[in-house]
Amino acid sequence: MISLPVPRLNELLGGLLHLLYPNLCVGCDADLPGRDYCFCMRCLNNLQHTEMHTKVENEFTDRFWGRLRIESGAAMYYFNRKSPIQRALHQLKYKNQPDVGVRIGRRFGHLLAQSPHFEGVEAIIPVPLHRQKERQRGYNQSAMLAQGLAESMRIPVLLNTLVRNTASDSQTRKKRMERFENVNSVFTVKQPERIAGKHLLLVDDVLTTGATLESCGSILLEAPDTRLSLATIAIALK
């Protein structure tokens, strides 16, 4: 019987796993050597990082000026059509790849954990899907982002605290005012005492008009002494 050294055995098992379950770049389908991240070097070079986490006032926070009282806000990337981040978000939402959200969330969480503007955040709340849509998709993409953020920031995710009451239509093809009308009064908070007095981080996949985040944030801020910060994977250019 041939006995292989442990490092050699691990290498062979890793190669077999990669053959059966290849790790492909979510931006272009290129083969990736490891599973720590989801973009190849070419796609990484084509991503537009915002660096918003380094500024207390930025394009993200400006969109909520006079609309929602927030402590801080940031997106990790700028969203451009036909960019690697657009394809990554499509894989996350529609191609049954929840791990994309987790892995991007871990990277983003490392940045937020080092930012003084997000210091003191105590819990993460994902923008919820209606239970019917979540059953159809199999998961909530914002909850996957929240999971990755929580692992890096070492703070809990509060699931089933903010809930969506009605299955409103998709926001994707709606105009600005239609988006606000579409999410008006569709969210509620269960057990508001769980969030009272806490600094919360509300997270979603993309910031466009901000209608969904504003609707969710307004409800969360009704809990006594609650403070709110916001984070998304990407921000759409105006």
Summary of the structure (lengths in Angstrom):
residues: 238
radius of gyration: 19.1
end to end distance: 65.6
largest distance: 73.2
contacts: 746
relative contact order: 0.16
helix: 41%
strand: 17%
